[in-house]
Amino acid sequence: MADSRNAPEAKRLVRERNGRLRVAIVAAQFNEAITGRLVEGACSALRQYGVRASAIATWWVPGAFELPVAAAAAARRKPDAVIAVGCVLKGQTPQYTAIGQAVANALAQVSVITRIPVTFGVIVADSMAQARARACLPLRGSRQAGGRCNRGREAALAALATIGVLAKIRRPRLY
């Protein structure tokens, strides 16, 4: 899990900055019932680790394919991390695979080029049931949440962990 080794460092950073770690979230509106839950999960995890609500900016784009350009624009504002969340579902064609791969590759490029962590909280699923489970939403006909929860939360924890690792790497005394 993303918070196992490096999140303590991120918690320390948040404390050092008095909760002023700045995080951008870019979210796809398509499948908003899912992506809304992913944004909630990300925000909840960030607040749990001490990031102030006022230091979390969220921008919505039409779909997952628009996430990379929004992540790049958000990264230009110099946040400590960008979290991208969305939901791509399988339809009648294999297009969802191509979109999922294109979005993942482009988000990775944004991260490398800007040197700002950009985490991937995009669900690429074969069915709405799979997507609901990964968003920690109750499965149809059940009151119980399904699956391993919540891709947005996991992306936020990965962002915090990466912030922690980068802080260690960027210290003057590396070895």
KAJODA-V493656 format. One record per run of one state. SS is the DSSP state (2 for helix, 1 for strand, 0 for the rest). FROM is the first residue (numbers start at 1). TO is the last residue. If there is no record, write none. Layout:
BEGIN
ss & from & to
SS & FROM & TO
SS & FROM & TO
END
This chain:
BEGIN
ss & from & to
0 & 1 & 6
2 & 7 & 16
0 & 17 & 22
1 & 23 & 28
0 & 29 & 31
2 & 32 & 48
0 & 49 & 52
2 & 53 & 55
1 & 56 & 61
0 & 62 & 63
2 & 64 & 75
0 & 76 & 80
1 & 81 & 89
0 & 90 & 94
2 & 95 & 114
0 & 115 & 116
1 & 117 & 125
0 & 126 & 127
2 & 128 & 134
0 & 135 & 137
1 & 138 & 138
0 & 139 & 144
1 & 145 & 145
0 & 146 & 150
2 & 151 & 169
0 & 170 & 175
END
